[in-house]
Amino acid sequence: MGLRALIGRLRGLRAAKTSRDAQQLAIEFTHAPRSGAELLAQLKAMGLRGVRALTLTRNRSVMVSLNDGTLRVHRAFLAAPESVHRAIVKFLMSPRRADRLAARRVLIAYPIGEDERREPRAPERTHPDDEGMAAKLSEWHARYNVERFGGALKRVTVRVSRRMRARLGHYAPAQHGRHAEIAISRRHLRRHGFAEALETLLHEMVHQWQDEEGHPLGHDRHFREKAKAVGIGGRAKRVVD
Ligand SMILES: [Zn+2]
């Protein structure tokens, strides 16, 4: 066989293999993923990298989050169309903030069925006796924003929570008509003191930064890098008790 013919044959073989792969992919995608593992395989085929495991959740407050290589996705997304699955990949992988924010809008717009939703709890308000402390934390939010985040963060309500028992603090993104907010546990303030609570405030401000940058919430690489940059450890929050 001449060289030209050999090259031609090799090209043909490669073309055949590619089309077989494409066919295989098409077969695999003819049904919606039925499990977290199937969804993960599908997202990887769409270009997702750096995720080791996928957990399906019913937690409607965060639809897609990433912690140490484990992606948490609301189970309603199993039945989502391919365009929405592509938006998950774009949200997690795009180097451009505008693209990530656009992808997140697709995810937020995807309806999570009422049966999948837990009844939303009435929003908690700061107890009147804790309002002074909440105001003080809000002042620190403004100060840290200028000193550590270059003034990039939006002003958010910082409140003191009496409901929060296991957690030290919480950042909630804007959703269902509510504004974004940070809550700091009153129990944490009383047990560990104000200096420790300020560290928790900074931790939650890093989550706020993730949200405003269009990154998924969670303790991933973006979180650790930013936490280090603003002067706190990148560890996940401790649990009270
Ligand atoms: Zn955290």
Boltz pocket constraint, residues with backbone or C-beta under 6 A from the ligand:
constraints:
  - pocket:
      binder: B
      contacts: [[A, 203], [A, 207], [A, 218], [A, 219], [A, 235], [A, 236], [A, 237]]
      max_distance: 6.0
